[in-house]
């Protein structure tokens, strides 16, 4: 199986494929449910055929799943620094106000457009 590297701690040294795993059932025309070990229980067990490869038996290819470390928390904490701009989009019968928010996070500063009403509810101190 491939594509599990996103949930693992170190992408750089992660193997491209892990397994082999037993196919439990075919789901539709292009997906299979596979038997994952308990250590990978946080992953969804249905994979598209493009993520699977036929396995030719070779004992040297087996990677022990005990060595794989799964990330505990995939969320990123970020906090808004300030509001840098305001924009109102006019639709047919209503107006939608958006604000440009500068965020502070682990990757430095970045900006996104957010709904003004949601930002006022979540971070009223930015509007005082």
Secondary structure, DSSP 8 states (H G I E B T S, - for coil): --SGGGGBS-STT--S------EEEEETTTEEEE---GGGTTS-SEEEGGG-------GGG---GGG--B-S------EEEEEEEEEEEE-SS-EEEEEEEEEEETTEEEEEEEEHHHHHHH-GGGG-
